[in-house]
Amino acid sequence: MDIVQPFLEHVKGNTWCIVTKRSRIPLFKLEGGRVVLIDSGISTTDRGGIFSLLAQNALTVAAVLTSHAHVDHIGNHKALQKEQGSKLYMTLFDAAISENPLYAQAYFYGINYRNVIKYTATYLCHADYLIRPEDEFIDIEGARFKILRLPGHTAEHLGFVTPDSVAYLADALLSDHVLESVRIPYCISCALDLDTKNRIGKMKYDRYIVAHNGVYENISTLVKRNIDNILSKVDIIYKIADHYMSMEQILAKTCAALGIRTDSIYKISSSEQSVRVYMEYLIEEGRLVQRANDGIIEYIRTDCT
């Protein structure tokens, strides 16, 4: 998809999407040209186009609902809050890591504090409203949005259902074309992520929006493809650990097997986070065991011990 400028795409009723090169950002139209956004895109590549699109259509953002505090989902929160008075809705967890770089470092554990400062500079913001664990709905100017709890990709990853029965799933699922290119999907809990995907498969809504990057009427096939994709990566790691190996050894072999660049610290570091999570899942499932050996933690398949 080669998109130079964002454009509006109708989904159903008052539910639209701002379509960018990498994402679909749900937009729900209220009265008088006021809208609710769900996420806000990347600051570096999306901001100018999104603000121009809003101005061209005489739209003002009343509120922004937040699925999760990753840079490609909250990059324009601060700018919308400052320039349009948009109210920001975030979970307790996301509000914390979006406001304090030190909290963000605790979450993105592989990044030193100086780099965290640079990484968060474009999106640090203060939430106007906190979405608490017991909340089921959010009411904004007469419109009710249902909250979907979709943990796994992040700790408090949320989806939202618009009044038109359109479910935004954010990063809980990857679209077909992204699945074809992603090397190893990111999550912080493989078990929770798989459970979320299975629950999504049982949902009944009229439309489904996937952040990166599509709209679906039926998602059963997409759910299966996402689950199979995760389990295939888990299986690759499992097969690699046929003798006692360190985390670094398993990571190197996994990168080679998946074609992940090993000449980039960023690529290795980000891949290490996912590989570690998948290994923890294998340990939880009783398929992988670990031992301490001369100051090194080593891992091996249970059937090879």
C-alpha positions in Angstrom: 0.0 0.0 0.0 1.7 3.2 -1.2 0.0 6.1 0.5 1.5 9.6 0.3 -1.2 11.5 2.2 -3.7 10.1 4.7 -7.3 9.9 3.6 -10.7 9.1 5.1 -12.2 5.7 4.6 -15.9 4.9 5.5 -16.4 1.8 7.6 -20.0 1.9 8.8 -22.4 4.5 10.0 -20.5 7.3 11.8 -17.3 5.1 12.0 -14.5 6.0 9.6 -10.7 5.4 9.4 -7.9 7.8 8.8 -5.7 5.6 6.5 -2.0 6.2 6.6 0.8 4.3 5.0 1.2 2.0 8.0 -2.0 2.3 10.0 -5.8 2.7 10.1 -6.8 5.1 12.9 -10.5 4.8 13.7 -12.5 8.0 13.7 -16.1 8.3 15.0 -18.1 11.4 14.0 -20.0 13.1 16.8 -22.2 16.2 16.3 -21.0 19.5 14.9 -17.8 18.3 13.2 -16.4 16.9 16.4 -14.9 13.4 16.3 -13.3 10.7 18.5 -10.1 9.2 17.4 -8.9 5.8 18.6 -5.1 6.1 18.7 -3.3 8.9 16.9 -0.5 7.5 14.7 3.2 8.3 14.5 4.4 11.9 15.0 7.3 11.9 12.6 5.4 10.6 9.5 1.7 11.1 10.2 1.2 14.4 12.0 1.2 16.8 9.1 -1.1 14.7 7.0 -3.5 13.9 9.8 -3.9 17.6 10.9 -4.3 18.7 7.2 -7.0 16.0 6.7 -8.8 17.1 9.8 -8.7 20.8 8.7 -9.9 20.0 5.2 -12.9 18.2 6.5 -13.6 20.8 9.3 -13.2 18.1 12.0 -12.1 18.8 15.6 -10.9 15.9 17.8 -12.9 16.0 21.0 -11.2 12.9 22.5 -8.6 10.2 21.8 -9.1 6.7 23.1 -5.8 4.9 23.6 -5.3 1.2 22.8 -1.7 1.1 24.1 1.3 3.4 24.7 3.5 2.5 21.7 5.1 5.2 19.7 3.1 4.4 16.5 -0.2 4.6 18.5 0.2 7.7 20.7 2.6 9.8 18.6 0.1 12.7 18.1 -1.7 12.6 21.4 0.3 15.5 22.9 -0.2 17.7 19.7 -3.9 17.0 19.6 -4.3 17.8 23.3 -2.3 21.1 22.9 -3.7 22.3 19.5 -7.3 21.0 19.6 -8.0 20.6 23.3 -8.5 16.8 22.8 -9.1 14.8 25.9 -6.8 11.8 26.3 -8.2 8.5 27.7 -5.5 6.0 28.8 -5.2 3.0 31.2 -3.3 3.5 34.5 -0.3 1.7 33.1 -0.2 3.6 29.8 -0.7 6.9 31.5 2.3 6.2 33.7 4.7 5.2 31.0 3.5 8.1 28.7 4.3 10.7 31.3 7.6 9.7 32.9 10.6 8.5 30.9 11.9 6.5 33.9 8.6 4.5 33.9 9.0 4.0 30.2 12.6 2.7 30.7 11.2 0.1 33.2 8.9 -1.1 30.5 11.3 -1.0 27.5 14.0 -2.6 29.6 16.6 -3.0 26.8 17.0 0.8 26.3 19.3 3.0 28.4 17.8 6.1 30.0 19.4 8.6 27.6 17.9 6.8 24.6 14.6 6.5 26.4 14.5 10.3 26.7 15.0 10.6 22.9 12.5 7.8 22.1 9.7 9.3 24.3 10.3 13.0 23.4 7.7 13.1 20.6 4.9 11.5 22.6 5.2 12.2 26.3 1.8 13.4 27.5 -0.6 13.6 30.4 -3.8 11.6 30.4 -7.0 13.6 31.1 -9.1 10.5 32.0 -7.9 7.2 33.4 -9.5 3.9 32.1 -9.7 1.7 35.2 -9.8 -2.1 35.2 -13.5 -2.1 36.2 -14.6 0.2 33.4 -16.7 -1.4 30.7 -17.8 1.7 28.7 -16.6 5.2 27.9 -19.3 7.8 27.1 -18.2 10.9 25.0 -20.8 13.5 24.0 -23.6 11.0 23.8 -21.6 8.2 22.1 -20.9 5.0 24.0 -17.7 3.0 23.3 -17.4 -0.5 24.7 -13.9 -1.4 26.1 -12.3 -4.6 25.0 -9.6 -6.0 27.3 -7.0 -7.6 24.9 -3.8 -8.1 26.9 -0.8 -9.9 25.5 0.8 -7.5 23.0 1.1 -5.1 26.0 0.1 -5.3 29.6 -3.2 -3.3 29.3 -3.8 -3.5 25.6 -7.3 -2.3 24.8 -9.7 -2.5 21.9 -12.9 -0.4 21.5 -16.3 -1.0 19.9 -17.9 2.1 18.4 -21.7 2.7 18.6 -21.8 1.2 15.0 -20.7 -2.3 16.2 -17.3 -1.7 14.7 -14.5 -3.3 16.8 -11.0 -1.8 16.8 -8.6 -4.5 17.7 -5.4 -2.4 17.5 -2.4 -4.7 17.5 -4.1 -7.8 19.0 -4.2 -9.1 15.4 -1.9 -8.4 12.4 -3.4 -8.0 9.0 -2.7 -10.4 6.2 -0.1 -8.4 4.4 1.8 -7.6 7.7 1.8 -11.3 8.6 3.6 -12.0 5.4 6.5 -9.6 6.3 6.8 -9.7 10.1 9.8 -11.8 11.3 8.7 -12.3 14.9 5.5 -10.6 16.3 6.0 -8.6 19.5 4.2 -9.5 22.7 4.9 -9.4 26.4 3.1 -12.6 27.2 2.6 -15.3 24.7 0.0 -17.2 26.7 -2.1 -14.0 27.2 -1.7 -13.1 23.6 -2.9 -16.5 22.3 -5.8 -16.4 24.8 -6.8 -12.9 23.5 -6.6 -14.1 19.9 -8.9 -17.1 20.7 -11.4 -14.8 22.4 -11.4 -12.4 19.5 -12.3 -15.4 17.3 -15.6 -15.7 19.3 -16.6 -12.1 19.1 -19.6 -11.0 17.0 -19.4 -7.5 15.6 -20.3 -6.0 12.2 -16.8 -4.9 11.3 -13.3 -5.3 12.7 -10.4 -2.8 12.2 -6.8 -4.0 12.6 -4.4 -1.2 13.3 -1.7 -2.5 10.8 -3.7 -2.3 8.5 -7.1 -3.5 7.4 -10.9 -3.7 7.8 -12.7 -7.1 7.9 -16.3 -8.3 8.1 -15.2 -11.8 9.2 -12.0 -12.4 11.1 -12.1 -16.1 11.8 -9.5 -16.9 9.1 -7.3 -14.0 10.2 -7.4 -15.1 13.8 -6.3 -18.6 12.8 -3.5 -17.2 10.7 -2.3 -15.0 13.6 -2.3 -17.9 16.0 -0.5 -20.2 13.6 2.1 -17.5 13.0 2.9 -17.2 16.7 3.0 -21.0 17.2 5.2 -21.5 14.2 7.8 -19.1 15.7 7.5 -20.8 19.1 8.1 -24.2 17.3 11.3 -22.8 15.6 12.7 -21.8 18.9 11.7 -25.1 20.5 13.5 -27.1 17.7 16.7 -25.0 18.1 17.1 -25.8 21.8 18.1 -29.5 21.2 21.1 -29.2 23.6 21.9 -26.8 26.5 22.3 -23.3 25.0 22.5 -19.8 26.4 19.9 -17.2 25.6 22.3 -15.5 23.2 23.0 -18.7 21.3 19.3 -19.4 20.9 18.7 -15.8 19.8 21.4 -16.0 17.2 20.1 -19.2 15.7 16.5 -17.8 15.8 17.6 -14.7 13.9 19.3 -16.8 11.3 16.3 -19.1 10.9 13.9 -16.1 10.5 16.2 -14.0 8.4 16.5 -11.2 11.0 19.4 -8.8 10.5 22.2 -9.5 13.0 24.3 -6.4 12.1 21.8 -4.0 13.8 21.8 -3.6 17.6 18.2 -2.4 17.3 17.1 -5.5 15.4 18.9 -7.8 17.7 17.6 -6.1 20.8 14.0 -5.9 19.7 14.1 -9.5 18.6 15.6 -10.6 21.9 12.5 -9.3 23.7 10.2 -11.4 21.7 12.4 -14.5 21.7 12.7 -14.3 25.5 8.9 -14.1 25.8 8.4 -17.1 23.5 11.0 -19.1 25.5 9.1 -18.2 28.7 6.0 -19.6 27.1 7.8 -22.8 26.3 9.0 -23.0 29.9 5.4 -22.4 31.2 4.2 -25.2 28.9 6.8 -27.6 30.3 8.5 -28.0 26.9 11.7 -26.1 27.8 13.8 -26.3 31.0 16.7 -24.2 32.2 19.7 -24.6 34.4 22.4 -22.5 35.9 25.9 -23.4 34.7 28.9 -21.5 35.8 27.1 -18.1 35.9 25.2 -18.8 32.6 21.5 -19.7 32.3 21.1 -22.4 29.8 18.0 -23.8 28.1 17.1 -27.2 26.6 14.1 -29.0 25.3 12.5 -31.2 27.9 12.6 -34.2 25.5 16.4 -33.7 25.1 17.3 -33.9 28.8 
